[in-house]
Amino acid sequence: MSDKTIYAIYDDDYVLLESAKHLVSKGIYIRDVFSPFPIHGLDPVIGLERTRIAIAAFIYGMIGVSLALGGMYYFMIQDWPLNIGGKPNFTFVENLPSFVPITFEFGVLCAAHGMAITYLLRNWTLPGFKGKNPYPRTTDDRFVMEIHVHDNDASEEEIKNWINETHVLEIDVKNS
């Protein structure tokens, strides 16, 4: 069993997408793709599942809405009720329409910050961590497919031959 990693380097996102389709049709499992921007339509081709960040955003937003409503109830009704602009603060329900903008904004704030923190923690892109980018030019103008030989039934030479059938710029093989 080989522990080698093959990196196929491309200069165009469409060429990489078509090459990925070609390799997957041959039965090759593509472990990861590194690119300077998202390549739309690539996820289903290489078998990535849909992200659950939308569910996390909803949960973070609902936490924000709950905190905003609870805080405004405590501040404006219980702790320090004020008559602002002729609006009496006797009950929470009477003042609910005036609480809507703050509630919405706080829900968006919590959802946005929660998603950002979740993304950073999930991908280990926190300060002090070393990046996992195998080819530094993928942050500029190159697109790289990462294929592990031991994930596939084909040999290293067969995989390289199938990659050469595409419009690849360079093939780099490294020991894992």
FENHU-V906705 format. One record per residue. N is the residue number from 1. RES is the residue in one letter. OMEGA is omega in degrees with one decimal (NA if undefined). Layout:
n->N res->RES omega->OMEGA
n->N res->RES omega->OMEGA
This chain:
n->1 res->M omega->-176.0
n->2 res->S omega->177.6
n->3 res->D omega->-178.9
n->4 res->K omega->176.6
n->5 res->T omega->179.3
n->6 res->I omega->176.2
n->7 res->Y omega->175.9
n->8 res->A omega->-172.3
n->9 res->I omega->-178.2
n->10 res->Y omega->178.7
n->11 res->D omega->-179.1
n->12 res->D omega->-177.9
n->13 res->D omega->179.1
n->14 res->Y omega->177.7
n->15 res->V omega->177.9
n->16 res->L omega->179.5
n->17 res->L omega->179.2
n->18 res->E omega->177.5
n->19 res->S omega->177.6
n->20 res->A omega->176.9
n->21 res->K omega->-179.8
n->22 res->H omega->-177.7
n->23 res->L omega->178.5
n->24 res->V omega->177.3
n->25 res->S omega->176.5
n->26 res->K omega->178.8
n->27 res->G omega->-179.7
n->28 res->I omega->176.0
n->29 res->Y omega->178.7
n->30 res->I omega->-175.4
n->31 res->R omega->-175.7
n->32 res->D omega->175.6
n->33 res->V omega->177.8
n->34 res->F omega->-178.5
n->35 res->S omega->-179.5
n->36 res->P omega->177.6
n->37 res->F omega->-179.5
n->38 res->P omega->176.8
n->39 res->I omega->-175.9
n->40 res->H omega->-179.7
n->41 res->G omega->-178.1
n->42 res->L omega->-175.9
n->43 res->D omega->178.9
n->44 res->P omega->-179.5
n->45 res->V omega->-177.6
n->46 res->I omega->172.0
n->47 res->G omega->176.0
n->48 res->L omega->178.6
n->49 res->E omega->175.7
n->50 res->R omega->-178.9
n->51 res->T omega->177.9
n->52 res->R omega->-178.1
n->53 res->I omega->178.0
n->54 res->A omega->177.3
n->55 res->I omega->177.5
n->56 res->A omega->179.0
n->57 res->A omega->178.2
n->58 res->F omega->179.7
n->59 res->I omega->178.2
n->60 res->Y omega->177.9
n->61 res->G omega->178.8
n->62 res->M omega->173.9
n->63 res->I omega->178.1
n->64 res->G omega->178.3
n->65 res->V omega->179.4
n->66 res->S omega->178.4
n->67 res->L omega->179.8
n->68 res->A omega->-179.8
n->69 res->L omega->178.0
n->70 res->G omega->179.1
n->71 res->G omega->179.8
n->72 res->M omega->175.8
n->73 res->Y omega->-179.0
n->74 res->Y omega->-175.2
n->75 res->F omega->-171.0
n->76 res->M omega->-176.8
n->77 res->I omega->-173.8
n->78 res->Q omega->-168.5
n->79 res->D omega->-172.3
n->80 res->W omega->-178.7
n->81 res->P omega->178.9
n->82 res->L omega->174.4
n->83 res->N omega->-176.3
n->84 res->I omega->177.5
n->85 res->G omega->179.0
n->86 res->G omega->178.8
n->87 res->K omega->179.5
n->88 res->P omega->-179.4
n->89 res->N omega->179.7
n->90 res->F omega->-178.9
n->91 res->T omega->-179.8
n->92 res->F omega->-175.6
n->93 res->V omega->178.9
n->94 res->E omega->-175.8
n->95 res->N omega->-177.2
n->96 res->L omega->178.9
n->97 res->P omega->179.4
n->98 res->S omega->178.9
n->99 res->F omega->-173.7
n->100 res->V omega->-177.9
n->101 res->P omega->-179.6
n->102 res->I omega->178.8
n->103 res->T omega->179.2
n->104 res->F omega->-177.4
n->105 res->E omega->179.7
n->106 res->F omega->175.1
n->107 res->G omega->178.0
n->108 res->V omega->179.3
n->109 res->L omega->-179.5
n->110 res->C omega->179.0
n->111 res->A omega->-178.2
n->112 res->A omega->-180.0
n->113 res->H omega->177.9
n->114 res->G omega->178.0
n->115 res->M omega->-179.9
n->116 res->A omega->-180.0
n->117 res->I omega->177.9
n->118 res->T omega->179.1
n->119 res->Y omega->-179.0
n->120 res->L omega->179.6
n->121 res->L omega->-176.8
n->122 res->R omega->-176.8
n->123 res->N omega->-179.4
n->124 res->W omega->177.2
n->125 res->T omega->179.7
n->126 res->L omega->176.8
n->127 res->P omega->179.9
n->128 res->G omega->178.8
n->129 res->F omega->178.4
n->130 res->K omega->-180.0
n->131 res->G omega->-179.1
n->132 res->K omega->-176.9
n->133 res->N omega->-175.4
n->134 res->P omega->-174.6
n->135 res->Y omega->-171.7
n->136 res->P omega->-178.1
n->137 res->R omega->175.3
n->138 res->T omega->174.0
n->139 res->T omega->-177.0
n->140 res->D omega->-172.5
n->141 res->D omega->-179.6
n->142 res->R omega->179.4
n->143 res->F omega->-173.1
n->144 res->V omega->171.4
n->145 res->M omega->178.7
n->146 res->E omega->-179.2
n->147 res->I omega->176.2
n->148 res->H omega->-176.6
n->149 res->V omega->-176.7
n->150 res->H omega->175.7
n->151 res->D omega->-172.8
n->152 res->N omega->177.5
n->153 res->D omega->-177.6
n->154 res->A omega->178.2
n->155 res->S omega->179.6
n->156 res->E omega->-178.6
n->157 res->E omega->178.1
n->158 res->E omega->179.4
n->159 res->I omega->179.3
n->160 res->K omega->177.5
n->161 res->N omega->178.7
n->162 res->W omega->176.5
n->163 res->I omega->179.5
n->164 res->N omega->175.5
n->165 res->E omega->177.5
n->166 res->T omega->-179.2
n->167 res->H omega->-177.2
n->168 res->V omega->176.6
n->169 res->L omega->-173.6
n->170 res->E omega->172.9
n->171 res->I omega->-179.3
n->172 res->D omega->179.7
n->173 res->V omega->179.3
n->174 res->K omega->173.8
n->175 res->N omega->-178.7
n->176 res->S omega->NA
